[in-house]
Every structure is written in C-alpha cells, then in structure tokens.
Amino acid sequence: MSVIVDKLGKHYGEQIAVNNISFNISKGEIVGFLGPNGAGKSTTMKMITGYLKADSGTATVCGIDVASNPIEVKKKIGYLPESNALYYDMYIKEYLSFIGGVHQIPDLKSQIENIIELTGLTIEQKKKIGQLSKGYKQRVGLAAALIHSPEVLILDEPTSGLDPNQIIEIRNLIKQQSINKTVLFSSHILQEVQAICDRIIIINKGNIVADDTLINLQKNNQSLEEIFKDATLITTL
C-alpha cells in the first residue's frame, strides 16, 4: 500500500475534526475524497503530508511513518493544498527553481521546462505569479507538486478556478499521472470526481461513512450526488 491511515484522529479543543479513521490506498489508484465543508477532508490530508500533527493513530506513506520521519515522507508526496499559497512576486520559473532546489532535483533546468509544458504553463511562463489568472495560479501549484516526481499526489480541490477546457486538461493530466502514482483527490465538483476517480471515500463529521469503488457505490443506479447526500445525512455519534 502506498498510503495507510490507521485510526487517525485530530481534535481542536472539544471538537472532533477527524475521528479515528482508517483507509488504505494502493499504487495506481485515484481515490476521490468527498465530504461537506468542515467534514475533515483537508485536516486528514494535512496529517498525511505531515503538515499537521495527528493526535492519535498513524499515517504511513510508501512504508514511512509520517510522525517519525516527516522529511522523508515529504520527498514522496506532491501536495496541492486548497489555499495554494504562492509567492506572487516571483516569476513562474523562479518559483519552480526554488521548489526544485528544496528537493535537490538534478538537471533542474530541464525538469522545469518539462513540468511547465506538462501543466500547460508555456504561454505564461515569463510572467510573475501575481499576474496570472486564478486558473493559471492553480497550474503553478500543480507544477510545484509534480516537479520532484513524487510517488503520491495529494490534491485538495485541484480544479478550483479553472474554466471547463482547463478542467478537462487537468483531469487528463491527473489520470496520466495515476499510471505510476497514488492519487488522493478532493473536490466539491461531484461530476469531476466521477470522471476521474476509481474509488470514493466519503467523510462526514470526522467519520468515514462510505469507502468503495464507484461501480459498487452505484450498483443501485444511484447518482454520485444521491450517494453523497445519503451518506452525509447519516448522524454519527
């Protein structure tokens, strides 16, 4: 398994954000991670990446425990957070050079050229990040997540701010990357999840309320919207 989450939990004071959840993701899987606002999606993703410390349980990435060896885990993960914090005063290539330098990538110049082409940034590559549209800023964040050729991609709302044509391009890119990577993908756009993902995990109030292949979830001819609605109406004590 590329990602193993075992009884992972996070509290904020008396509020339970993530309630001892468990799931595994294998190499080559694209897993859609769904839930209402505040359900615990982003918190879970942050704990898997080592950005946020878990209060209980464990997360393992490519056989490496996140809590005991967070630096090595970060080498294995490409992470696009929902906020997508960028340095707006830096040029695209300058920013990717900075990220690549952190990862100590050999032949960095060539890799930057490759990743710019891969993420569709070629026509904007001479601009500062602050001059870009929201969609192109999202592409820069995705390029930064991919530049070190990670084994695991964790993408929190990766198509946010993209127009329909750009969404199709990024969808195809994610599918292409999943051939030799593990992808955990969060989105509020259910049609997008349905188009990309093989398996769906739904979290509600910090609890996993569904975890199965899309085919199995839809065996009663329910739409993903109906499945989501039914699962998230469940009140978990």
ChimeraX attribute file (.defattr): number of C-alpha atoms within 10 A of each C-alpha:
attribute: neighborCount
match mode: 1-to-1
recipient: residues
	/A:1	12
	/A:2	20
	/A:3	22
	/A:4	21
	/A:5	20
	/A:6	16
	/A:7	15
	/A:8	21
	/A:9	25
	/A:10	23
	/A:11	14
	/A:12	9
	/A:13	7
	/A:14	6
	/A:15	10
	/A:16	16
	/A:17	22
	/A:18	26
	/A:19	21
	/A:20	20
	/A:21	20
	/A:22	16
	/A:23	14
	/A:24	12
	/A:25	19
	/A:26	16
	/A:27	17
	/A:28	18
	/A:29	19
	/A:30	25
	/A:31	25
	/A:32	26
	/A:33	24
	/A:34	25
	/A:35	26
	/A:36	15
	/A:37	11
	/A:38	13
	/A:39	21
	/A:40	24
	/A:41	25
	/A:42	20
	/A:43	19
	/A:44	24
	/A:45	22
	/A:46	18
	/A:47	21
	/A:48	28
	/A:49	26
	/A:50	21
	/A:51	13
	/A:52	14
	/A:53	16
	/A:54	22
	/A:55	14
	/A:56	16
	/A:57	16
	/A:58	21
	/A:59	25
	/A:60	22
	/A:61	23
	/A:62	19
	/A:63	12
	/A:64	17
	/A:65	18
	/A:66	23
	/A:67	19
	/A:68	12
	/A:69	12
	/A:70	18
	/A:71	12
	/A:72	14
	/A:73	22
	/A:74	19
	/A:75	16
	/A:76	19
	/A:77	25
	/A:78	25
	/A:79	24
	/A:80	25
	/A:81	19
	/A:82	17
	/A:83	10
	/A:84	16
	/A:85	11
	/A:86	15
	/A:87	12
	/A:88	14
	/A:89	13
	/A:90	15
	/A:91	18
	/A:92	26
	/A:93	19
	/A:94	17
	/A:95	21
	/A:96	25
	/A:97	20
	/A:98	14
	/A:99	17
	/A:100	21
	/A:101	13
	/A:102	11
	/A:103	14
	/A:104	12
	/A:105	16
	/A:106	11
	/A:107	9
	/A:108	17
	/A:109	13
	/A:110	9
	/A:111	18
	/A:112	23
	/A:113	15
	/A:114	14
	/A:115	22
	/A:116	22
	/A:117	14
	/A:118	16
	/A:119	20
	/A:120	18
	/A:121	18
	/A:122	13
	/A:123	9
	/A:124	15
	/A:125	18
	/A:126	12
	/A:127	14
	/A:128	17
	/A:129	23
	/A:130	15
	/A:131	13
	/A:132	17
	/A:133	12
	/A:134	15
	/A:135	16
	/A:136	19
	/A:137	22
	/A:138	25
	/A:139	25
	/A:140	27
	/A:141	24
	/A:142	24
	/A:143	25
	/A:144	26
	/A:145	23
	/A:146	22
	/A:147	21
	/A:148	24
	/A:149	18
	/A:150	18
	/A:151	21
	/A:152	31
	/A:153	25
	/A:154	22
	/A:155	25
	/A:156	23
	/A:157	19
	/A:158	25
	/A:159	25
	/A:160	15
	/A:161	15
	/A:162	19
	/A:163	11
	/A:164	9
	/A:165	9
	/A:166	16
	/A:167	17
	/A:168	15
	/A:169	16
	/A:170	19
	/A:171	19
	/A:172	14
	/A:173	14
	/A:174	21
	/A:175	18
	/A:176	11
	/A:177	20
	/A:178	20
	/A:179	13
	/A:180	13
	/A:181	22
	/A:182	25
	/A:183	29
	/A:184	24
	/A:185	25
	/A:186	27
	/A:187	20
	/A:188	16
	/A:189	13
	/A:190	16
	/A:191	12
	/A:192	16
	/A:193	23
	/A:194	16
	/A:195	12
	/A:196	18
	/A:197	21
	/A:198	16
	/A:199	21
	/A:200	26
	/A:201	22
	/A:202	22
	/A:203	26
	/A:204	26
	/A:205	22
	/A:206	25
	/A:207	23
	/A:208	23
	/A:209	20
	/A:210	17
	/A:211	17
	/A:212	14
	/A:213	15
	/A:214	18
	/A:215	12
	/A:216	12
	/A:217	18
	/A:218	14
	/A:219	9
	/A:220	9
	/A:221	11
	/A:222	11
	/A:223	15
	/A:224	17
	/A:225	13
	/A:226	12
	/A:227	16
	/A:228	23
	/A:229	13
	/A:230	11
	/A:231	17
	/A:232	22
	/A:233	10
	/A:234	11
	/A:235	10
	/A:236	11
	/A:237	5
